Amino acid sequence: MTYPDAFHVPDGPHDIRLVVCDMDGTLLDAAKRIPDALWPLVDRMHERGILFAPASGRQHATLARQFSRLGDGLVVIAENGSYVRRGDEEISSSPIPTATVPEIVAAVRAHAAAGYDVGAVLCGKRSAYVERTDEAFLSRSQPYYAALELVDDLTAVEDDFLKVAVYDFGDAAHDTAPVLARFDGELKVVVSDRHWIDIMGAGVDKGVAVRRLQEALGITPGQTVVFGDYLNDLEMMDASELSFAMANAHPDVAARARYTAPSNEDAGVITTLRRLLDHPVA
């Protein structure tokens, strides 16, 4: 196991009350699994009154299932910040205007008709929806959407829509982001990894979600730890005085974070949390 030269956990004491952690490329290992070592760490945090919140482009139903062993009161930042819940309580949500959905769907359909291998997932509060039903596309979508319905026409679905996620089997930033850029402004278009692009409400991001969560819980940026690796984590770095970019992070995220953690393949979140928790408590 190797750690980056810049790996450093600031000396305590730390009055930590909230840990917010991205999933893919951050907490999850190379096989997309939650490290077993996380669970005793979360128990340790809870004993000290520290909340743990996954923050992901995944839907709430998926995150709730993945972290079901944490029980009632689980804090989740889902859909890249557009949906925040604590247990059964909705803390915030930021639906996109229903009228924009047909335009986005039409743009994705036209891009596919032009020869690009893309598909859309329409993400609602109740469920996610797809009209592309081939196994290749479903195998990319189902891991992120535990509640997923196959429909004939995305524009005919009724729900409160939190975002539209577009999967590009090629290079999302190069091939598809320019096509969707016309929605940026009225909405927010974010490349969340090499293949996924999320279209959300303007002004919605994980950083806004963290700040809403902090406000609801009475927690300050100085009491918050965040971990992230990709462009959809950028704003989250600004919401914490203990912000960590993974060693495998996008250069823009590494530049925005205050500190660097080992990569996800080196269990960087686990290593960093252990060091933080071993410091004296404020």
C-alpha positions as CSV (number, residue, x, y, z in Angstrom):
1,M,0.0,0.0,0.0
2,T,1.4,3.4,-1.0
3,Y,0.3,6.8,0.1
4,P,0.8,10.1,-1.8
5,D,3.6,12.3,-0.6
6,A,1.0,15.0,0.2
7,F,-1.1,12.8,2.5
8,H,-1.5,14.7,5.7
9,V,-4.1,14.8,8.4
10,P,-4.0,18.1,10.3
11,D,-3.3,17.8,14.0
12,G,-6.2,17.9,16.3
13,P,-8.2,18.4,18.4
14,H,-11.0,18.2,15.8
15,D,-14.7,18.9,16.8
16,I,-16.1,16.7,14.0
17,R,-19.8,16.3,13.7
18,L,-20.4,15.3,10.1
19,V,-18.5,13.2,7.5
20,V,-19.7,13.4,3.9
21,C,-18.2,10.9,1.5
22,D,-18.6,10.5,-2.3
23,M,-18.9,6.9,-3.5
24,D,-17.4,5.9,-6.8
25,G,-13.7,6.6,-7.0
26,T,-13.7,7.7,-3.3
27,L,-15.2,5.3,-0.8
28,L,-15.8,2.3,-3.1
29,D,-12.9,0.0,-4.0
30,A,-11.9,-1.0,-7.5
31,A,-14.7,-3.6,-7.5
32,K,-17.3,-1.0,-6.5
33,R,-17.6,-2.4,-3.0
34,I,-17.9,-0.6,0.3
35,P,-14.9,-1.6,2.4
36,D,-15.8,-3.8,5.3
37,A,-13.6,-1.6,7.6
38,L,-16.1,1.2,7.2
39,W,-18.8,-0.3,9.4
40,P,-16.8,-0.4,12.7
41,L,-15.5,3.1,11.9
42,V,-19.1,4.4,11.5
43,D,-20.1,2.8,14.8
44,R,-17.1,4.5,16.4
45,M,-18.2,7.9,14.9
46,H,-21.8,7.4,16.1
47,E,-20.5,6.8,19.6
48,R,-18.9,10.2,19.4
49,G,-22.0,11.9,17.9
50,I,-20.6,12.1,14.4
51,L,-22.9,11.5,11.5
52,F,-21.8,9.7,8.3
53,A,-23.5,10.7,5.0
54,P,-22.9,9.2,1.6
55,A,-23.0,11.8,-1.2
56,S,-23.5,10.4,-4.7
57,G,-25.1,10.7,-8.1
58,R,-26.9,7.5,-7.1
59,Q,-30.6,7.6,-6.1
60,H,-31.8,7.6,-2.6
61,A,-33.2,4.1,-2.8
62,T,-29.9,2.7,-3.9
63,L,-27.9,4.5,-1.1
64,A,-30.5,3.5,1.5
65,R,-30.1,-0.1,0.4
66,Q,-26.3,0.0,0.4
67,F,-26.2,1.5,3.9
68,S,-29.3,-0.3,5.3
69,R,-27.2,-1.7,8.2
70,L,-26.8,1.8,9.6
71,G,-30.5,1.7,10.5
72,D,-33.0,4.5,10.9
73,G,-31.9,8.1,10.7
74,L,-29.5,7.4,7.8
75,V,-28.4,10.7,6.3
76,V,-28.2,10.6,2.5
77,I,-27.2,13.2,-0.2
78,A,-28.5,11.6,-3.4
79,E,-28.8,12.5,-7.1
80,N,-25.6,14.7,-6.9
81,G,-27.1,17.0,-4.2
82,S,-30.6,17.4,-5.6
83,Y,-32.2,15.2,-2.9
84,V,-31.2,15.2,0.8
85,R,-32.9,13.1,3.5
86,R,-32.4,11.9,7.0
87,G,-34.4,8.8,7.6
88,D,-37.9,9.6,6.6
89,E,-37.4,13.3,6.8
90,E,-36.8,15.3,3.6
91,I,-34.2,18.0,4.3
92,S,-34.1,19.4,0.8
93,S,-35.0,18.7,-2.8
94,S,-34.4,20.6,-6.0
95,P,-36.6,19.2,-8.8
96,I,-36.0,20.3,-12.4
97,P,-38.8,22.1,-14.3
98,T,-41.0,19.4,-15.8
99,A,-41.3,21.3,-19.0
100,T,-37.5,20.9,-19.7
101,V,-37.7,17.1,-19.6
102,P,-39.0,16.6,-23.2
103,E,-36.3,18.9,-24.5
104,I,-33.5,17.0,-22.8
105,V,-34.9,13.6,-23.9
106,A,-35.2,14.9,-27.5
107,A,-31.6,16.0,-27.4
108,V,-30.4,12.6,-26.2
109,R,-32.5,10.8,-28.8
110,A,-31.1,13.0,-31.5
111,H,-27.6,12.4,-30.3
112,A,-28.2,8.7,-30.4
113,A,-29.7,8.9,-33.9
114,A,-26.5,10.7,-35.0
115,G,-24.6,7.5,-34.2
116,Y,-23.5,8.0,-30.5
117,D,-24.1,5.2,-28.1
118,V,-26.0,7.0,-25.4
119,G,-29.0,6.6,-23.2
120,A,-30.9,8.6,-20.6
121,V,-32.1,7.9,-17.1
122,L,-34.9,10.1,-15.9
123,C,-34.5,10.4,-12.1
124,G,-37.7,11.0,-10.1
125,K,-38.3,11.0,-6.3
126,R,-40.4,7.8,-6.6
127,S,-38.2,5.9,-9.1
128,A,-35.8,6.2,-12.0
129,Y,-37.0,5.5,-15.6
130,V,-35.5,4.4,-18.8
131,E,-36.8,3.8,-22.3
132,R,-33.6,2.2,-23.6
133,T,-33.9,-1.4,-22.4
134,D,-31.0,-3.3,-24.0
135,E,-28.9,-5.3,-21.6
136,A,-25.7,-3.3,-22.2
137,F,-27.4,-0.1,-21.1
138,L,-29.3,-1.6,-18.2
139,S,-26.2,-3.2,-16.9
140,R,-24.7,0.3,-16.6
141,S,-27.8,1.8,-15.1
142,Q,-29.1,-0.7,-12.6
143,P,-26.1,-0.6,-10.1
144,Y,-27.0,3.1,-9.5
145,Y,-30.8,2.9,-9.5
146,A,-32.3,0.3,-7.2
147,A,-35.8,1.7,-8.1
148,L,-35.8,1.5,-11.9
149,E,-38.8,1.3,-14.2
150,L,-38.8,0.5,-17.9
151,V,-41.1,2.7,-19.9
152,D,-42.1,3.2,-23.5
153,D,-41.7,7.0,-23.5
154,L,-39.7,9.1,-21.0
155,T,-41.7,12.2,-21.9
156,A,-45.0,10.5,-20.7
157,V,-43.7,9.7,-17.1
158,E,-45.2,11.6,-14.2
159,D,-43.1,12.2,-11.1
160,D,-41.1,15.0,-9.4
161,F,-37.9,14.8,-11.5
162,L,-34.6,15.5,-9.7
163,K,-32.2,15.1,-12.7
164,V,-31.6,13.5,-16.0
165,A,-28.5,11.2,-16.1
166,V,-27.0,10.5,-19.5
167,Y,-24.7,7.5,-20.1
168,D,-22.2,7.7,-22.9
169,F,-20.4,4.4,-23.7
170,G,-17.6,6.5,-25.2
171,D,-16.2,9.7,-23.8
172,A,-19.0,11.7,-22.1
173,A,-17.0,14.9,-21.7
174,H,-15.8,14.9,-25.4
175,D,-18.8,13.5,-27.2
176,T,-21.9,14.3,-25.3
177,A,-21.3,17.2,-23.0
178,P,-21.0,19.7,-25.9
179,V,-24.4,18.6,-27.2
180,L,-26.0,19.1,-23.7
181,A,-24.2,22.4,-23.0
182,R,-27.1,24.4,-24.3
183,F,-29.1,23.4,-21.2
184,D,-26.3,24.8,-18.9
185,G,-27.6,28.1,-17.4
186,E,-31.3,27.4,-17.1
187,L,-30.1,24.0,-15.7
188,K,-26.8,22.7,-14.5
189,V,-24.8,20.2,-16.7
190,V,-22.1,18.2,-14.8
191,V,-19.8,15.5,-16.1
192,S,-19.7,13.2,-13.1
193,D,-17.3,10.6,-14.5
194,R,-15.9,9.3,-17.8
195,H,-19.3,8.0,-18.9
196,W,-22.0,9.9,-17.0
197,I,-23.4,13.4,-17.3
198,D,-26.0,14.8,-14.9
199,I,-28.5,17.5,-15.8
200,M,-29.9,19.1,-12.6
201,G,-31.6,22.3,-11.5
202,A,-29.5,25.4,-11.7
203,G,-27.6,26.1,-8.6
204,V,-27.8,22.5,-7.4
205,D,-24.6,20.6,-6.5
206,K,-23.2,18.5,-3.6
207,G,-21.8,21.6,-2.0
208,V,-25.2,23.3,-1.8
209,A,-26.6,20.0,-0.4
210,V,-23.9,19.8,2.3
211,R,-24.6,23.4,3.3
212,R,-28.3,22.7,3.6
213,L,-27.6,19.7,5.7
214,Q,-25.3,21.7,7.9
215,E,-27.9,24.3,8.4
216,A,-30.6,21.8,9.2
217,L,-28.4,20.0,11.7
218,G,-26.6,23.0,13.2
219,I,-23.2,21.9,12.0
220,T,-20.4,24.2,10.8
221,P,-17.9,23.8,7.9
222,G,-15.2,23.5,10.6
223,Q,-17.1,20.5,12.0
224,T,-17.4,18.8,8.6
225,V,-15.1,16.4,6.8
226,V,-15.7,15.7,3.1
227,F,-14.1,13.3,0.7
228,G,-14.3,13.4,-3.2
229,D,-12.6,12.6,-6.4
230,Y,-14.4,14.0,-9.4
231,L,-15.9,17.1,-10.9
232,N,-19.3,16.7,-9.3
233,D,-17.4,16.9,-5.9
234,L,-15.8,20.3,-6.6
235,E,-18.3,22.5,-4.7
236,M,-18.4,20.1,-1.8
237,M,-14.7,20.9,-1.2
238,D,-15.7,24.5,-0.3
239,A,-18.3,23.4,2.3
240,S,-15.7,21.9,4.7
241,E,-12.5,23.0,6.5
242,L,-11.4,19.4,6.4
243,S,-11.8,18.6,2.7
244,F,-9.9,15.7,1.2
245,A,-9.3,14.9,-2.5
246,M,-8.4,11.3,-3.1
247,A,-4.9,10.6,-4.6
248,N,-6.7,9.4,-7.8
249,A,-8.8,12.6,-7.9
250,H,-9.3,14.8,-11.0
251,P,-6.7,17.6,-10.9
252,D,-9.4,20.3,-10.4
253,V,-10.7,18.5,-7.3
254,A,-7.1,18.1,-6.0
255,A,-6.5,21.8,-6.4
256,R,-9.8,22.7,-4.6
257,A,-9.4,20.5,-1.6
258,R,-7.4,21.5,1.4
259,Y,-5.8,18.0,1.9
260,T,-5.0,14.8,0.0
261,A,-6.0,11.3,1.0
262,P,-4.7,8.0,-0.3
263,S,-6.6,6.6,-3.3
264,N,-9.8,4.6,-3.1
265,E,-7.9,1.5,-4.1
266,D,-5.7,2.1,-1.0
267,A,-8.8,2.6,1.3
268,G,-8.0,6.3,1.6
269,V,-11.2,7.2,3.3
270,I,-10.7,4.5,6.0
271,T,-7.1,5.5,6.6
272,T,-7.9,9.2,6.9
273,L,-10.9,8.7,9.2
274,R,-8.8,6.5,11.5
275,R,-6.2,9.2,11.8
276,L,-8.8,11.9,12.4
277,L,-10.6,9.9,15.0
278,D,-7.3,9.0,16.8
279,H,-6.5,12.7,17.3
280,P,-7.7,14.2,20.6
281,V,-11.3,15.4,20.7
282,A,-11.9,19.1,21.1
